[in-house]
């Protein structure tokens, strides 16, 4: 047939064109640039069943406990100081924290000396050291000397046993006890003479520590001159007159009474009870008012004054 050999039919031509176009599309486009050989790829790592550090199978990793940081103040060592405590002619070498209180020191001295804490009086530089003050606050330095005043328990029990033996007649108060001291005849005889020329100045409404020197310029019941010396390091009260000096243990003093002198209130009449009855009082006249409280604290202690 002529159509098969001479003129290709329209369908045949169309098929040839489609084949040519398919060949062009399937051939890869050539780059105008020179080709380089592709470097071999490194093999992919094999999958590992191990889990990354810090991860667990659905469970939270254990945490280390959080410890409290140390307090820098509490960790600091206490500053100790060395000083001397004197009690009844005995010297004790003491090393104690400078910032601890006098009350804490008394507890330590109770073990050291045998004097109960509540019966102790600690004296420094002529004054009574207060319990709430620290050693630093009262000015204690290395080598300082502190005086301890107080009786041991066996001494206290001896005094208490002797006191308990009082008779009813001794315990009965005198009829003149309600009369002011300065109005009683036995005291008026001394007061009528007036204050001595060398009497120490009296100050009203004031409290002063005991002076380093003896209290002088006073009178006793007989009208003679008398002076009081407080030997705290010996736990003694020295009562001196022109004739003699009596050294009285403070532990043996039962009480101290005092009243202002009418018209001269800056001075007091003071009675120091040396025995078991009121009759044993040693009377002192024209005692400066500003020293009354300090005398009672030094002899009896702040809990009884």
C-alpha positions as CSV (number, residue, x, y, z in Angstrom):
1,X,0.0,0.0,0.0
2,X,1.2,3.4,-0.9
3,X,0.3,4.8,2.5
4,X,2.7,2.3,4.2
5,X,5.8,2.9,1.9
6,X,5.5,6.3,0.4
7,X,3.6,8.7,2.8
8,X,3.4,7.9,6.3
9,X,0.0,8.5,7.7
10,X,-0.7,11.1,10.3
11,X,-0.8,8.6,13.1
12,X,2.7,7.2,12.3
13,X,4.2,10.6,12.2
14,X,2.7,11.4,15.5
15,X,4.1,8.3,17.1
16,X,7.6,9.1,15.8
17,X,7.5,12.5,17.3
18,X,6.4,11.3,20.7
19,X,9.2,8.7,20.8
20,X,11.8,11.4,19.9
21,X,10.4,13.7,22.6
22,X,10.5,10.9,25.2
23,X,14.2,10.2,24.4
24,X,15.1,13.8,24.9
25,X,13.2,14.0,28.2
26,X,14.8,10.8,29.6
27,X,18.4,11.8,28.8
28,X,19.9,13.8,31.7
29,X,20.9,17.3,31.0
30,X,24.6,17.8,30.6
31,X,26.3,20.4,32.8
32,X,28.6,22.9,31.0
33,X,31.0,22.6,33.9
34,X,33.5,19.7,34.3
35,X,32.2,16.8,36.4
36,X,34.1,15.7,39.5
37,X,34.0,12.3,41.1
38,X,31.7,12.1,44.1
39,X,33.4,11.2,47.3
40,X,32.3,8.0,48.9
41,X,29.7,8.5,51.6
42,X,30.6,7.3,55.1
43,X,28.3,4.5,56.3
44,X,25.5,5.5,58.7
45,X,26.1,4.5,62.3
46,X,24.2,1.6,63.5
47,X,21.4,2.2,65.8
48,X,22.3,1.7,69.4
49,X,20.1,0.6,72.1
50,X,22.1,2.6,74.7
51,X,20.3,5.7,76.0
52,X,22.0,9.1,76.4
53,X,23.6,9.9,79.7
54,X,21.1,11.3,82.2
55,X,18.1,9.5,80.7
56,X,16.3,6.5,82.1
57,X,13.5,4.3,81.0
58,X,10.6,6.6,82.0
59,X,12.1,7.2,85.4
60,X,13.6,10.4,86.7
61,X,17.4,10.2,87.4
62,X,18.2,10.3,91.1
63,X,19.3,13.7,92.4
64,X,22.0,14.3,95.0
65,X,20.7,15.7,98.3
66,X,21.1,19.5,98.8
67,X,23.0,20.0,102.0
68,X,22.6,23.3,104.0
69,X,25.5,25.6,103.7
70,X,27.3,26.1,107.0
71,X,26.5,29.2,109.0
72,X,29.7,31.3,108.9
73,X,29.0,32.9,112.2
74,X,28.4,29.6,114.1
75,X,31.4,28.0,112.5
76,X,33.7,30.7,113.8
77,X,35.7,29.5,116.9
78,X,35.1,31.4,120.2
79,X,37.7,33.8,121.3
80,X,39.0,32.7,124.7
81,X,40.7,34.9,127.3
82,X,42.8,34.0,130.3
83,X,42.4,35.7,133.6
84,X,42.5,35.1,137.4
85,X,39.6,34.6,139.8
86,X,40.3,35.1,143.5
87,X,38.1,33.5,146.1
88,X,38.9,33.3,149.9
89,X,42.7,33.8,149.3
90,X,42.7,31.1,146.6
91,X,43.6,32.0,143.0
92,X,42.1,30.2,140.1
93,X,43.5,30.4,136.5
94,X,40.5,30.6,134.2
95,X,40.3,30.5,130.5
96,X,36.8,31.4,129.2
97,X,35.1,32.8,126.0
98,X,35.3,36.5,125.9
99,X,31.8,36.9,124.6
100,X,30.1,34.7,127.1
101,X,28.1,36.3,129.9
102,X,28.9,36.7,133.6
103,X,26.0,34.3,134.4
104,X,27.7,31.6,132.2
105,X,31.0,32.3,134.0
106,X,29.3,31.8,137.4
107,X,28.1,28.3,136.3
108,X,31.7,27.5,135.4
109,X,33.0,28.9,138.7
110,X,30.5,26.8,140.6
111,X,32.3,23.6,139.4
112,X,35.7,25.2,140.0
113,X,35.2,26.7,143.5
114,X,32.2,24.9,144.9
115,X,30.3,28.1,145.5
116,X,26.7,27.8,144.2
117,X,25.9,30.0,141.2
118,X,23.0,31.8,142.9
119,X,25.2,32.7,145.9
120,X,28.1,34.1,143.8
121,X,29.0,37.8,143.4
122,X,31.6,38.6,140.8
123,X,33.4,41.9,141.4
124,X,35.6,43.6,138.8
125,X,37.3,47.0,139.1
126,X,35.5,47.7,142.4
127,X,32.0,47.1,141.0
128,X,29.5,44.3,140.8
129,X,29.5,42.5,137.4
130,X,25.9,42.1,136.1
131,X,24.8,38.6,135.0
132,X,23.6,39.7,131.5
133,X,26.8,41.4,130.6
134,X,29.5,39.7,128.6
135,X,33.2,39.6,129.8
136,X,34.0,41.8,126.9
137,X,31.3,44.4,127.9
138,X,32.6,44.7,131.4
139,X,36.2,45.2,130.1
140,X,37.9,41.9,131.1
141,X,41.3,41.7,129.5
142,X,44.1,39.1,129.5
143,X,45.6,38.7,133.0
144,X,42.7,40.6,134.7
145,X,41.8,39.8,138.3
146,X,38.2,39.1,139.2
147,X,36.9,38.7,142.8
148,X,34.4,36.0,143.6
149,X,32.4,36.6,146.7
150,X,30.2,33.8,148.1
151,X,30.0,30.9,150.5
152,X,30.3,27.2,149.8
153,X,27.2,25.1,150.4
154,X,28.6,23.4,153.6
155,X,29.2,26.9,155.0
156,X,25.7,28.0,154.1
157,X,24.2,24.9,155.8
158,X,26.1,25.6,159.0
159,X,24.7,29.1,159.1
160,X,21.2,27.9,158.4
161,X,21.4,25.2,161.2
162,X,22.5,27.8,163.7
163,X,19.7,30.1,162.7
164,X,17.1,27.4,163.1
165,X,18.0,27.1,166.8
166,X,16.5,30.5,167.7
167,X,14.2,30.5,170.6
168,X,10.7,32.1,170.5
169,X,11.9,34.9,172.8
170,X,14.7,35.8,170.4
171,X,12.3,35.8,167.4
172,X,9.8,38.1,169.1
173,X,10.2,41.6,167.6
174,X,10.8,44.5,170.0
175,X,8.1,47.0,170.8
176,X,10.2,49.8,169.3
177,X,10.5,48.1,165.9
178,X,7.7,50.3,164.4
179,X,9.3,53.5,165.5
180,X,11.7,55.1,163.0
181,X,15.4,54.5,163.9
182,X,16.1,58.2,164.2
183,X,13.2,58.6,166.8
184,X,14.5,55.8,169.1
185,X,16.3,57.0,172.2
186,X,19.4,54.9,171.8
187,X,19.9,56.4,168.3
188,X,18.9,59.9,169.1
189,X,21.8,60.2,171.6
190,X,24.3,59.7,168.7
191,X,22.4,61.8,166.2
192,X,22.1,64.8,168.5
193,X,25.9,65.3,168.1
194,X,25.4,66.0,164.4
195,X,27.4,64.7,161.5
196,X,31.2,64.5,162.0
197,X,33.4,67.1,160.4
198,X,35.1,64.6,158.1
199,X,31.8,62.9,157.0
200,X,31.7,61.9,153.3
201,X,29.3,63.9,151.1
202,X,25.8,62.2,150.8
203,X,23.8,62.3,147.6
204,X,20.0,61.7,147.4
205,X,18.3,59.6,144.8
206,X,21.6,58.2,143.5
207,X,23.4,54.8,143.5
208,X,27.1,54.7,143.3
209,X,29.5,51.7,143.4
210,X,31.7,51.3,146.4
211,X,34.8,53.5,146.3
212,X,38.2,51.9,146.2
213,X,39.0,53.5,149.6
214,X,37.3,52.6,152.9
215,X,34.0,54.4,153.9
216,X,35.0,56.7,156.7
217,X,33.7,59.8,158.6
218,X,30.9,57.8,160.3
219,X,30.0,57.0,163.9
220,X,29.2,53.9,165.9
221,X,26.8,53.4,168.7
222,X,29.2,54.7,171.3
223,X,29.8,57.9,169.3
224,X,33.3,56.9,168.2
225,X,34.6,57.2,164.6
226,X,34.2,54.1,162.5
227,X,35.2,53.1,159.0
228,X,34.1,50.2,156.8
229,X,36.5,48.4,154.4
230,X,35.1,45.8,152.0
231,X,37.7,43.1,151.4
232,X,35.9,41.4,148.6
233,X,38.9,39.2,147.7
234,X,38.7,37.8,151.2
235,X,34.9,37.8,151.4
236,X,35.3,39.9,154.6
237,X,34.0,43.2,156.0
238,X,36.5,45.1,158.1
239,X,34.9,47.3,160.8
240,X,37.6,49.6,162.1
241,X,37.7,52.0,165.1
242,X,40.4,53.8,166.8
243,X,40.9,50.9,169.2
244,X,40.6,47.9,166.9
245,X,39.6,46.3,163.6
246,X,37.1,43.5,163.5
247,X,37.3,41.2,160.4
248,X,33.8,39.8,159.8
249,X,33.1,37.1,157.3
250,X,30.4,38.3,154.9
251,X,28.8,34.9,155.0
252,X,28.1,35.4,158.7
253,X,26.2,38.6,158.2
254,X,22.5,37.8,158.4
255,X,21.0,41.1,157.2
256,X,21.5,44.8,156.8
257,X,18.8,47.4,157.6
258,X,18.9,51.1,157.0
259,X,16.7,54.2,157.2
260,X,17.3,57.8,156.2
261,X,17.9,60.3,159.0
262,X,15.0,62.7,159.3
263,X,16.1,66.2,158.1
264,X,19.3,64.8,156.7
265,X,17.9,62.2,154.2
266,X,21.2,62.2,152.3
267,X,22.5,60.1,155.2
268,X,21.3,56.8,156.7
269,X,21.4,54.9,159.9
270,X,22.6,51.4,159.1
271,X,22.4,48.2,161.2
272,X,24.7,45.2,160.3
273,X,23.3,42.0,161.9
274,X,26.3,40.0,163.0
275,X,24.5,37.3,165.0
276,X,21.1,35.6,165.1
277,X,19.1,38.3,166.8
278,X,18.4,42.0,166.3
279,X,20.4,42.7,169.4
280,X,23.5,41.7,167.5
281,X,23.2,44.6,165.1
282,X,26.3,46.8,164.7
283,X,24.9,50.3,164.2
284,X,26.6,52.9,161.9
285,X,25.5,56.5,161.6
286,X,25.9,59.0,158.9
287,X,26.3,56.5,156.0
288,X,26.1,58.3,152.6
289,X,22.8,57.4,151.0
290,X,24.4,56.7,147.5
291,X,26.4,53.8,148.9
292,X,23.6,52.0,150.8
293,X,22.5,49.7,147.9
294,X,26.1,48.9,146.9
295,X,26.9,47.9,150.5
296,X,23.9,45.5,150.7
297,X,24.8,44.0,147.3
298,X,28.4,43.5,148.2
299,X,27.7,41.8,151.5
300,X,24.4,40.0,150.9
301,X,24.2,39.7,147.1
302,X,21.8,41.3,144.7
303,X,19.1,38.7,145.4
304,X,18.8,39.7,149.1
305,X,19.7,43.4,149.0
